[in-house]
Amino acid sequence: MTKATALFWLTVAGWVALAIPPVFYAGVSLVLSVRGGFDLMGGLTALAMLAAVGAGAYRYWRRDAREAWILLGLSWAPLMLTLMWGVFGKA
């Protein structure tokens, strides 16, 4: 295995590791929005997060790593906003 190939697979592993929290958050959010009384915006946000991760995985498979990382960053946005609201927001 060459250094370039090893570096590519290392970045793929990093991308997959960073894709797990948004997918988990979106899955839980989607289940709660459907089962806990239908929450349209929560469901749409969860679907958008899952779509961003799925599109990023597809772009990585098509060897467009830059766009895959951008889409992964977009999938983290609702999660980060929720965490910031939970830490600094007033209930």
Kinemage of the C-alpha trace (Angstrom):
@kinemage 1
@onewidth
@group {chain A} dominant
@subgroup {mainchain}
@vectorlist {calphas} color= white
{ca met a 1} P 0.000 0.000 0.000
{ca thr a 2} L 1.415 3.375 -0.956
{ca lys a 3} L 1.407 6.390 1.323
{ca ala a 4} L -1.245 8.081 -0.785
{ca thr a 5} L -3.547 5.071 -0.544
{ca ala a 6} L -3.005 4.804 3.196
{ca leu a 7} L -3.747 8.510 3.630
{ca phe a 8} L -6.905 8.176 1.534
{ca trp a 9} L -8.229 5.310 3.673
{ca leu a 10} L -7.290 7.180 6.843
{ca thr a 11} L -9.366 10.153 5.727
{ca val a 12} L -12.232 7.831 4.795
{ca ala a 13} L -12.119 6.330 8.293
{ca gly a 14} L -12.075 9.816 9.803
{ca trp a 15} L -15.025 10.864 7.675
{ca val a 16} L -17.002 7.796 8.743
{ca ala a 17} L -16.167 8.395 12.421
{ca leu a 18} L -17.321 12.006 12.157
{ca ala a 19} L -20.497 10.965 10.320
{ca ile a 20} L -21.730 8.772 13.183
{ca pro a 21} L -22.956 11.539 15.586
{ca pro a 22} L -25.092 13.393 12.996
{ca val a 23} L -26.623 10.132 11.778
{ca phe a 24} L -27.393 9.042 15.347
{ca tyr a 25} L -28.830 12.472 16.216
{ca ala a 26} L -30.919 12.562 13.047
{ca gly a 27} L -32.204 9.045 13.643
{ca val a 28} L -33.251 9.799 17.212
{ca ser a 29} L -34.757 13.130 16.150
{ca leu a 30} L -36.710 11.490 13.342
{ca val a 31} L -38.086 8.780 15.624
{ca leu a 32} L -39.063 11.318 18.292
{ca ser a 33} L -40.660 13.654 15.768
{ca val a 34} L -42.837 10.867 14.395
{ca arg a 35} L -43.668 8.969 17.595
{ca gly a 36} L -43.979 11.909 19.988
{ca gly a 37} L -46.659 13.759 18.106
{ca phe a 38} L -45.717 14.728 14.592
{ca asp a 39} L -43.101 17.518 14.584
{ca leu a 40} L -42.713 18.663 10.991
{ca met a 41} L -39.584 20.799 11.407
{ca gly a 42} L -37.813 18.182 13.517
{ca gly a 43} L -38.565 15.531 10.923
{ca leu a 44} L -37.455 17.716 8.027
{ca thr a 45} L -34.246 18.672 9.827
{ca ala a 46} L -33.492 15.023 10.515
{ca leu a 47} L -34.131 14.109 6.883
{ca ala a 48} L -31.893 16.974 5.718
{ca met a 49} L -29.093 15.766 8.004
{ca leu a 50} L -29.416 12.211 6.735
{ca ala a 51} L -29.491 13.463 3.155
{ca ala a 52} L -26.318 15.513 3.702
{ca val a 53} L -24.461 12.521 5.153
{ca gly a 54} L -25.728 10.241 2.389
{ca ala a 55} L -24.787 12.720 -0.327
{ca gly a 56} L -21.371 13.167 1.259
{ca ala a 57} L -20.813 9.416 1.301
{ca tyr a 58} L -21.793 9.264 -2.346
{ca arg a 59} L -19.412 12.098 -3.208
{ca tyr a 60} L -16.609 10.328 -1.335
{ca trp a 61} L -17.368 7.145 -3.282
{ca arg a 62} L -17.121 9.197 -6.496
{ca arg a 63} L -13.684 10.465 -5.288
{ca asp a 64} L -14.753 14.052 -4.595
{ca ala a 65} L -13.412 14.367 -1.063
{ca arg a 66} L -13.707 18.141 -0.783
{ca glu a 67} L -17.437 18.166 -1.402
{ca ala a 68} L -17.884 15.175 0.911
{ca trp a 69} L -16.246 17.055 3.785
{ca ile a 70} L -18.363 20.146 3.073
{ca leu a 71} L -21.555 18.066 3.174
{ca leu a 72} L -20.417 16.440 6.412
{ca gly a 73} L -19.899 19.880 7.912
{ca leu a 74} L -23.407 20.878 6.834
{ca ser a 75} L -24.818 17.789 8.510
{ca trp a 76} L -23.160 18.864 11.789
{ca ala a 77} L -24.809 22.327 11.733
{ca pro a 78} L -28.188 21.404 13.337
{ca leu a 79} L -26.428 19.286 15.944
{ca met a 80} L -24.087 22.145 16.885
{ca leu a 81} L -26.949 24.651 16.976
{ca thr a 82} L -28.908 22.354 19.286
{ca leu a 83} L -25.914 21.910 21.573
{ca met a 84} L -25.230 25.653 21.665
{ca trp a 85} L -28.880 26.360 22.432
{ca gly a 86} L -28.829 23.750 25.192
{ca val a 87} L -25.691 25.202 26.778
{ca phe a 88} L -26.311 28.930 26.369
{ca gly a 89} L -30.063 29.152 25.764
{ca lys a 90} L -32.648 30.140 28.306
{ca ala a 91} L -35.421 27.670 28.981
